[in-house]
């Protein structure tokens, strides 16, 4: 099969497109999927470069990729509820390839209204955004919550989920993104690179952080005593000693929640924009665009 293989840590030149890789085998509770679309996520280039090696070491050679949208090819003897040819999606692994093997219990159907490409942009960002709000922050109705990086894929999902829980949502973005961010449906838009805007933030019940770095350090004082910081980027050092609960986490597959949120996307309740689509053999170009050029949406790979 065709696949993009990483043989050693490094820059994008370490990604090698191959046409002779074996089709993965599948166990009794697994499904073999013909991958039609996947997308580039920050974890992909952090794994490729070795930046995430300490917490997520790879067994090289490795095939990267977490998002999967495709068709069921075959499945193990214990698998029920799937048919060959069914359109499915998942937060999986090894999806920079023509085929991938997935545990049946993490697969979700693709809503009829969505194409493979649209579905391929969704699993990681929808799952992460939902779990950031629901599992890490544990948002409650009536809370005031700031979502940082609100125009990113995870941020968009987090804003949508927090609104669904009847929270008062503030979208945190760059000054240049103010106008675009009004489409998110948040009650307020705040520029996180504007000290005057940051000064207006106070008594927040929670922050759902997708940005980290210096930005989150400047925002922690806006959380009220006993409030919550949920983060996809680990616990910031600035949080030490503060009277807040810090909940850092890594997203875990949740097929049911993924399907629910994908249906919300299909109904037009919110969107995950797609910036550009590449063929699998152009994975180097795709990662370079996603990592270094701020494309303003998801970058896809199709096989």
DRENLORO-238083 format. One line per field, with one value per residue (C-alpha): residue in three letters; x, y, z; residue number from 0. Coordinates in steps of 0.2 Angstrom, whole numbers, plus 5000, padded with zeros to 4 digits. Example, Ala and Ser with C-alpha at 12.3 -4.5 7.8 and 13.67 -1.06 7.14 Angstrom:
% DRENLORO-238083
residu: c(ALA;SER)
X: c(5062;5068)
Y: c(4978;4995)
Z: c(5039;5036)
num: c(0;1)
***
This chain:
% DRENLORO-238083
residu: c(UNK;UNK;UNK;UNK;UNK;UNK;UNK;UNK;UNK;UNK;UNK;UNK;UNK;UNK;UNK;UNK;UNK;UNK;UNK;UNK;UNK;UNK;UNK;UNK;UNK;UNK;UNK;UNK;UNK;UNK;UNK;UNK;UNK;UNK;UNK;UNK;UNK;UNK;UNK;UNK;UNK;UNK;UNK;UNK;UNK;UNK;UNK;UNK;UNK;UNK;UNK;UNK;UNK;UNK;UNK;UNK;UNK;UNK;UNK;UNK;UNK;UNK;UNK;UNK;UNK;UNK;UNK;UNK;UNK;UNK;UNK;UNK;UNK;UNK;UNK;UNK;UNK;UNK;UNK;UNK;UNK;UNK;UNK;UNK;UNK;UNK;UNK;UNK;UNK;UNK;UNK;UNK;UNK;UNK;UNK;UNK;UNK;UNK;UNK;UNK;UNK;UNK;UNK;UNK;UNK;UNK;UNK;UNK;UNK;UNK;UNK;UNK;UNK;UNK;UNK;UNK;UNK;UNK;UNK;UNK;UNK;UNK;UNK;UNK;UNK;UNK;UNK;UNK;UNK;UNK;UNK;UNK;UNK;UNK;UNK;UNK;UNK;UNK;UNK;UNK;UNK;UNK;UNK;UNK;UNK;UNK;UNK;UNK;UNK;UNK;UNK;UNK;UNK;UNK;UNK;UNK;UNK;UNK;UNK;UNK;UNK;UNK;UNK;UNK;UNK;UNK;UNK;UNK;UNK;UNK;UNK;UNK;UNK;UNK;UNK;UNK;UNK;UNK;UNK;UNK;UNK;UNK;UNK;UNK;UNK;UNK;UNK;UNK;UNK;UNK;UNK;UNK;UNK;UNK;UNK;UNK;UNK;UNK;UNK;UNK;UNK;UNK;UNK;UNK;UNK;UNK;UNK;UNK;UNK;UNK;UNK;UNK;UNK;UNK;UNK;UNK;UNK;UNK;UNK;UNK;UNK;UNK;UNK;UNK;UNK;UNK;UNK;UNK;UNK;UNK;UNK;UNK;UNK;UNK;UNK;UNK;UNK;UNK;UNK;UNK;UNK;UNK;UNK;UNK;UNK;UNK;UNK;UNK;UNK;UNK;UNK;UNK;UNK;UNK;UNK;UNK;UNK;UNK;UNK;UNK;UNK;UNK;UNK;UNK;UNK;UNK;UNK;UNK;UNK;UNK;UNK;UNK;UNK;UNK;UNK;UNK;UNK;UNK;UNK;UNK;UNK;UNK;UNK;UNK;UNK;UNK;UNK;UNK;UNK;UNK;UNK;UNK;UNK;UNK;UNK;UNK;UNK;UNK;UNK;UNK;UNK;UNK;UNK)
X: c(5000;5005;5010;5021;5034;5045;5062;5070;5066;5069;5062;5050;5063;5062;5045;5046;5032;5032;5021;5027;5021;5011;4993;4990;4983;4968;4963;4946;4939;4947;4942;4952;4948;4953;4958;4951;4956;4966;4973;4988;4988;5002;5005;5011;5025;5029;5031;5041;5053;5056;5049;5036;5048;5049;5030;5026;5040;5038;5043;5052;5049;5032;5017;5010;4992;4978;4962;4954;4939;4937;4927;4926;4936;4935;4934;4937;4926;4920;4915;4897;4887;4898;4897;4909;4909;4902;4909;4917;4929;4939;4953;4965;4984;4994;4983;4995;4992;4981;4974;4973;4967;4956;4948;4929;4923;4932;4924;4909;4899;4901;4885;4878;4880;4899;4911;4927;4937;4926;4925;4944;4947;4936;4941;4955;4949;4931;4936;4949;4938;4924;4935;4943;4927;4917;4931;4945;4935;4919;4909;4893;4878;4880;4899;4909;4923;4937;4942;4959;4964;4945;4948;4958;4950;4951;4945;4930;4925;4927;4917;4903;4902;4903;4889;4879;4881;4874;4890;4894;4908;4922;4932;4951;4959;4973;4968;4969;4955;4942;4930;4932;4929;4912;4905;4909;4893;4903;4896;4912;4928;4944;4961;4974;4988;4980;4984;4969;4958;4966;4963;4944;4944;4940;4931;4931;4925;4937;4949;4949;4967;4973;4987;4999;5016;5017;4998;4991;5003;4995;4978;4978;4975;4958;4952;4942;4948;4944;4941;4948;4961;4959;4974;4979;4997;5001;5001;5009;5023;5014;4999;5010;5003;4988;4970;4964;4962;4973;4967;4979;4974;4977;4962;4955;4944;4925;4915;4898;4903;4913;4897;4886;4898;4900;4881;4882;4894;4883;4869;4879;4879;4898;4912;4930;4937;4948;4963;4971;4970;4986;4989;4997;5013;5014;5014;5030;5022;5007;5016;5027;5011;5002;5017;5025;5013;4997;4985;4969;4961;4965;4977;4971;4979;4970;4975)
Y: c(5000;5018;5027;5041;5033;5042;5032;5045;5061;5077;5089;5086;5078;5063;5059;5047;5042;5023;5013;4995;4995;4980;4982;4981;4965;4966;4957;4950;4966;4977;4985;4988;5005;5011;5029;5042;5058;5063;5079;5087;5091;5099;5083;5076;5088;5087;5068;5070;5082;5073;5087;5076;5061;5062;5059;5050;5040;5032;5015;5019;5017;5024;5031;5047;5053;5054;5058;5045;5046;5031;5015;4999;4985;4971;4967;4954;4940;4949;4965;4969;4984;4988;4983;4983;4999;5009;5027;5029;5041;5040;5047;5034;5031;5028;5037;5044;5028;5020;5008;5008;4996;5003;4996;4994;5003;5020;5020;5032;5033;5049;5059;5058;5077;5076;5072;5061;5077;5086;5072;5069;5087;5083;5068;5076;5094;5089;5076;5087;5103;5093;5084;5101;5108;5093;5083;5095;5111;5102;5117;5121;5131;5149;5149;5162;5153;5160;5149;5154;5151;5151;5151;5136;5119;5114;5131;5132;5115;5121;5137;5127;5114;5127;5136;5120;5119;5136;5144;5162;5161;5173;5170;5174;5178;5189;5207;5204;5190;5200;5202;5184;5178;5186;5172;5159;5165;5169;5183;5192;5193;5198;5201;5191;5202;5218;5222;5233;5219;5207;5220;5219;5200;5196;5184;5170;5153;5145;5146;5132;5135;5130;5142;5141;5150;5168;5171;5160;5167;5184;5177;5167;5182;5183;5167;5169;5160;5141;5143;5131;5131;5117;5115;5104;5110;5104;5113;5131;5135;5151;5141;5135;5141;5149;5145;5137;5119;5115;5101;5096;5081;5072;5068;5050;5042;5044;5038;5043;5061;5062;5057;5069;5084;5079;5080;5097;5102;5094;5104;5120;5124;5127;5123;5117;5126;5117;5128;5116;5098;5088;5071;5058;5059;5078;5075;5085;5100;5098;5097;5112;5123;5118;5120;5136;5146;5148;5143;5148;5131;5112;5105;5088;5073;5062;5045)
Z: c(5000;4999;5015;5022;5033;5046;5048;5060;5069;5060;5048;5034;5023;5035;5029;5015;5003;4999;4988;4994;5012;5018;5021;5040;5048;5059;5075;5080;5087;5073;5057;5041;5034;5016;5021;5010;5020;5035;5041;5048;5067;5078;5086;5069;5067;5086;5084;5068;5075;5091;5101;5109;5111;5130;5133;5116;5110;5092;5087;5071;5057;5060;5051;5058;5057;5070;5059;5049;5036;5025;5020;5029;5019;5031;5050;5063;5069;5085;5076;5074;5067;5052;5034;5020;5011;5026;5028;5045;5054;5070;5081;5076;5072;5057;5045;5033;5023;5011;5024;5043;5056;5070;5085;5081;5097;5092;5074;5071;5055;5044;5043;5025;5023;5025;5012;5016;5016;5027;5039;5038;5046;5062;5073;5083;5084;5089;5102;5110;5110;5118;5131;5135;5140;5147;5155;5159;5163;5168;5163;5171;5165;5168;5170;5161;5151;5140;5125;5119;5101;5098;5079;5078;5076;5094;5099;5087;5094;5112;5109;5102;5116;5129;5121;5121;5139;5141;5147;5144;5131;5127;5112;5114;5097;5089;5086;5067;5070;5079;5064;5059;5077;5078;5067;5082;5091;5107;5118;5118;5107;5116;5108;5118;5111;5117;5135;5136;5131;5143;5157;5155;5159;5177;5188;5175;5180;5168;5154;5141;5134;5117;5116;5131;5131;5137;5133;5146;5159;5157;5158;5174;5185;5177;5184;5200;5216;5215;5196;5183;5169;5157;5145;5130;5132;5150;5166;5164;5177;5181;5188;5203;5220;5213;5220;5204;5198;5183;5172;5158;5147;5131;5121;5120;5106;5109;5094;5101;5105;5089;5079;5089;5085;5067;5065;5072;5059;5046;5052;5050;5069;5068;5055;5054;5039;5027;5020;5007;5002;4996;4989;5001;4991;4995;5014;5016;5008;5018;5035;5030;5026;5042;5053;5047;5036;5046;5033;5042;5042;5042;5029;5022;5014;5003;4997)
num: c(0;1;2;3;4;5;6;7;8;9;10;11;12;13;14;15;16;17;18;19;20;21;22;23;24;25;26;27;28;29;30;31;32;33;34;35;36;37;38;39;40;41;42;43;44;45;46;47;48;49;50;51;52;53;54;55;56;57;58;59;60;61;62;63;64;65;66;67;68;69;70;71;72;73;74;75;76;77;78;79;80;81;82;83;84;85;86;87;88;89;90;91;92;93;94;95;96;97;98;99;100;101;102;103;104;105;106;107;108;109;110;111;112;113;114;115;116;117;118;119;120;121;122;123;124;125;126;127;128;129;130;131;132;133;134;135;136;137;138;139;140;141;142;143;144;145;146;147;148;149;150;151;152;153;154;155;156;157;158;159;160;161;162;163;164;165;166;167;168;169;170;171;172;173;174;175;176;177;178;179;180;181;182;183;184;185;186;187;188;189;190;191;192;193;194;195;196;197;198;199;200;201;202;203;204;205;206;207;208;209;210;211;212;213;214;215;216;217;218;219;220;221;222;223;224;225;226;227;228;229;230;231;232;233;234;235;236;237;238;239;240;241;242;243;244;245;246;247;248;249;250;251;252;253;254;255;256;257;258;259;260;261;262;263;264;265;266;267;268;269;270;271;272;273;274;275;276;277;278;279;280;281;282;283;284;285;286;287;288;289;290;291;292;293;294;295;296;297;298;299;300;301;302)
***
